[in-house]
């Protein structure tokens, strides 16, 4: 299952993750891509969300919060990638993806059932 830039618009993250866990085959993967709330871009989005028609209804999560919620429903074996290491107006070329999280604003988590 793939979810990209959607978890911030989900009304009930726990229920969503439980349903995905239910439908996945044993050993199947959930891949989530999102803007980390604790990143520079996440903080900027959070700061201006009330002025945005798009993000006004969004709930941003940190990577640690997402992993915690995934773990609660049974996901394990987490793998992380990150990108967007500069301000959006500073990026001139495609930025590479790095392992782990904590530096890049956009994080991808792969979690195994």
C-alpha positions as CSV (number, residue, x, y, z in Angstrom):
1,X,0.0,0.0,0.0
2,X,1.3,3.5,-0.9
3,X,0.3,6.7,0.8
4,X,2.0,9.9,-0.4
5,X,1.2,13.3,1.2
6,X,-2.1,12.0,2.5
7,X,-1.7,11.2,6.2
8,X,-2.0,14.9,7.1
9,X,-5.6,14.8,5.6
10,X,-6.7,11.6,7.3
11,X,-9.3,12.1,10.1
12,X,-8.3,9.0,12.1
13,X,-4.7,7.9,11.7
14,X,-5.1,4.9,14.0
15,X,-8.1,3.6,12.2
16,X,-6.4,4.1,8.8
17,X,-3.3,2.2,9.9
18,X,-5.4,-0.6,11.4
19,X,-7.3,-1.0,8.1
20,X,-4.2,-1.0,6.0
21,X,-2.6,-3.6,8.4
22,X,-5.8,-5.7,8.1
23,X,-5.8,-5.8,4.3
24,X,-2.0,-6.4,3.8
25,X,-0.8,-9.9,3.2
26,X,1.6,-11.2,5.9
27,X,5.0,-9.7,5.0
28,X,3.4,-6.9,3.0
29,X,4.6,-3.3,3.1
30,X,3.1,0.0,3.7
31,X,5.0,2.9,2.2
32,X,4.2,6.4,3.4
33,X,5.7,9.7,2.1
34,X,5.0,12.9,4.0
35,X,6.4,16.3,5.1
36,X,7.9,15.8,8.6
37,X,6.3,18.3,11.0
38,X,9.7,18.7,12.8
39,X,11.5,19.6,9.6
40,X,12.1,23.2,8.3
41,X,9.4,22.8,5.6
42,X,7.0,21.2,8.1
43,X,7.5,24.1,10.5
44,X,6.9,26.5,7.7
45,X,3.7,24.7,6.6
46,X,2.5,24.6,10.3
47,X,3.2,28.2,10.8
48,X,1.2,29.3,7.7
49,X,-1.5,26.6,7.6
50,X,-4.3,28.9,8.8
51,X,-3.8,31.1,5.8
52,X,-3.9,28.2,3.4
53,X,-7.1,26.7,1.9
54,X,-5.1,23.5,1.3
55,X,-3.3,23.0,4.6
56,X,-5.9,24.6,6.9
57,X,-7.4,21.2,7.6
58,X,-4.1,19.3,7.7
59,X,-2.6,17.7,10.8
60,X,1.1,17.4,10.4
61,X,3.0,14.6,12.1
62,X,6.6,14.0,13.1
63,X,8.4,10.9,11.9
64,X,8.5,9.6,15.5
65,X,4.7,10.0,15.8
66,X,4.1,8.1,12.6
67,X,6.4,5.3,13.6
68,X,4.7,5.2,17.1
69,X,1.3,4.9,15.5
70,X,2.4,2.3,13.0
71,X,4.0,0.2,15.8
72,X,0.8,0.4,17.9
73,X,-1.1,-1.6,15.2
74,X,1.7,-4.1,14.6
75,X,3.9,-2.8,11.9
76,X,7.7,-3.4,12.2
77,X,11.0,-3.4,10.3
78,X,11.0,0.3,9.5
79,X,13.2,1.7,6.8
80,X,13.6,5.4,6.2
81,X,14.6,7.7,3.3
82,X,14.6,11.5,3.3
83,X,15.0,14.4,0.8
84,X,14.4,18.1,0.4
85,X,17.4,19.4,2.4
86,X,17.0,23.1,1.4
87,X,14.3,25.7,1.2
88,X,12.0,25.1,-1.8
89,X,13.1,28.4,-3.4
90,X,16.7,27.4,-3.1
91,X,16.5,24.0,-4.9
92,X,17.8,24.1,-8.4
93,X,18.4,20.4,-9.1
94,X,16.8,17.1,-7.9
95,X,18.1,16.5,-4.4
96,X,19.3,13.0,-3.6
97,X,17.5,10.7,-1.2
98,X,19.5,9.7,2.0
99,X,18.8,6.9,4.4
100,X,17.3,7.7,7.8
101,X,15.4,10.9,8.8
102,X,16.0,14.1,10.7
103,X,17.7,16.2,8.0
104,X,15.3,16.2,5.1
105,X,11.8,17.7,5.1
106,X,10.2,14.9,3.1
107,X,10.4,11.5,4.6
108,X,9.4,8.1,3.3
109,X,8.8,5.2,5.7
110,X,8.5,1.6,4.7
111,X,6.9,-0.6,7.3
112,X,6.4,-4.3,7.2
113,X,3.3,-6.3,8.4
